[in-house]
Amino acid sequence: MQPNQKGIRPVTPQYDPWDAWMTRAATGKYELTSVEFTVTNLCNLRCEHCAVGETLVEREGLPISVDQLIRRLDEVETLKTLSITGGEPILNPRVVKETIRPLLKYCRERGIYTQLNSNLTLPLSRYEDWIEDLDVLHISYNYRDAEDFYRIAFQKAKKDVDFKTAETLFNRLKENARQLSAQGVFISAESLLSPFTSRHIVKMHQDIAEMGCKRHEVHPLYPSDFARGMELLTLDQYRETVHRLLDGHHPEVWILFGTLPFYPCSDKAEDRELWQRLHREPNVTVRQDPDGRNRLNVNAFTGDVIVTDFGDVPALGNIKTDRLDDIFQQWLEHPLAKKTHCFCLKAKCAGPNLLVAHAYYADWDFSKRRAKIEIQ
Ligand code: SF4
């Protein structure tokens, strides 16, 4: 593999290397272009919406050596992006030193784009000695103020946490975002649309703009793990929320609608119109779910490889014994993959996320549907 970091194309609305649609449109097939490593199950928060909440632990053992992880990445010729997630990946300095830094360096040298998911509540110094090798710092933002943060971020905590502690973390999150943005770090702040965040999404969007974040990612609440019992928006509420956010869009912030629960094959004219509006608006993109389309998730402790880091599909293989390419090919033949891997080129759609399809369209067979509109 040749180092090529100089002159690498920046991540923009016109070029999002995580977007599975691009590869599918260019090559006619899904390829493994993205790998996600779960590098820790430790986290200092216990958010009510956490889609991996039930896997969080108080202590954990030693992960698989980073050399072994890198050997498997080396085998993936089509690799374009790497994501690092947890838990809170930077909570344990040893994970940062022994896993995260070497992975980021490897990707830098190979020209692979990187993303790390952090809650950004740790002291700023903890982000400073590796951040220059990262392309996208992904954070969560589902709050108006410290009260919301206290209620949401410690909803599932087993121990009592006082408000003052939560307020300190919330203020630090915001200040860290401002400081890192000012240093040129690309921060993508994600909001999960729920009945609560829907009401306040424009205020959250303005806060995200004020913190200097380059991108606001908006996703549905994934009904998994801690979030399994939470109330979901109806599709009518979701559609209204998207329009309201577009009306209040800060022009300098890129809004990325991920795993959107509306498709160009919809029987409803208002859903198809929304799809068209989203593709007309400047600095707005729609991205289908990478999980299972161009990405596999690897647990850095067990080596298990799954389609998503919070899905209910059992492990498809293990990196101690299997190549990632082989596991991905095996997944493409899985009945669940076939059920949701529809593709409508002219409508710029690559089908639904598994959890979203299950939550909103349990009676649809996507493999039999076709888009009713085209995107110019
Ligand atoms: S059939 Fe699939 S790819 Fe085509 S518009 Fe519907 S969801 Fe999108």
Residues whose N, C-alpha, C, O or C-beta is under 5 A from the ligand:
A	BS01	SF4	Y263 P264 C265 C342 F343 C344 C349 A350 G351 P352 F366 R369 R370 A371
